[in-house]
Amino acid sequence: MLFPPKEHVNLYPFGTVHTMHTNGVIAYDRMLRADGLDFRVALRTRVSLLKNQLDALVTENTRSKGKGKAKAATKERKALEKEYIALQEELEELAEDEQYGFPLEDDEDNVERLEDGSDLGSLAGSIAGEDDYDALMGDDGSDAEEGSNKGQSGDSGANGEMEAEEDPPSFSRIPTALLHKQLDLPTTAVAPPKSSPADFLNLSKASSPYVVELSAGQMLYLPASWWHEVTSSSDGEADVHMALNWWFYPPDSDSFEEPYEDKAIWERLRQNAREISKQESSEKGDIVEGKEGKRKRDGVEELSAKKVKK
């Protein structure tokens, strides 16, 4: 069951909507950009890019000859320095923000993960087969886990009551059973004892949802921030089924070839992801090589033992 992002006004999210971007991405705080990146991640990446550009210009200036080239390079360097200083000041100011602050590192060439290990709110699941925040921040660990079914009412606590504080801000407060009843759909869901349709009167103002039924082997493309309530069941005698999600960052441009407006940031992040992937492949290769080497040594020792025995 699918509702477009604009229906957030009628679907009672746990969080308070800060912005709905033009591409439909819903931000529950001011840090989430339209492309799903956290503003802090993008800002630190841009500062790092400018620093690299300035370093490259300094190197180039030491090699270049001629007054004309030197003058042009100096003009470009001053413009970059001005932008770099402005963004660095913005970064330092944001780092001290009471709500969104984070620790600054001395070396800004690499984007560092925050000390608390939390996800800063990116929407996607992976940029290189791992947690999105880890791929962007160059870390291989993750403490945060986010659900994928918007419209669910949350987990039950020890006392059997719903613990709203554990639900992501993008989840709806409307219990599945009440949603199905309101839309006159068959359901096996059971509403919490204290829930009532009177608590969700705006639901009747929502546009009719798209109801989609998927069979084994089928896939549904779901744009970012679309509200979705998912009811799954097994098909056949086996009482088991499996559903997989493939997450990606929401496009914020009109170009299929260049889906993201902030091209420089995304190229840097892709480069970071490639380096992480290459490093992990190298580490796996070392492990395999180590095992093969051990097998060869064991084989030689076993052969030597047999010869001695003969």
Buried (B, 14 or more C-beta within 10 A) or exposed (E): BBBBBBBBEBBBBBBEBEBBBEBBBBBBBEBBBBBBBBBBBBBBBBBBBBBEBBEEBEEEBEEEEEEEEEEEBEEBBEEBEEBBEEBBEEBEEBBEEEEBEBEBEEEBEEBBBBEEEEBBBBBBBBBBEBBBBBBBBBBEEBEEEBEBBBBBBBEEEEEEEBEEEEBBBBBBBBBBBBBBBBBEBEBEBEBBEEBEBEEBEEBEEBEEBEEEEEEEEEEEEBEBBBBBBBBEEEEEEEEEEEEEEEBBBBBBBEEEEEBBBBEEBBEBBEEBBEEBBEEBEEEEEEEEEEEEEEEEEEEEEEEEEEEEEE
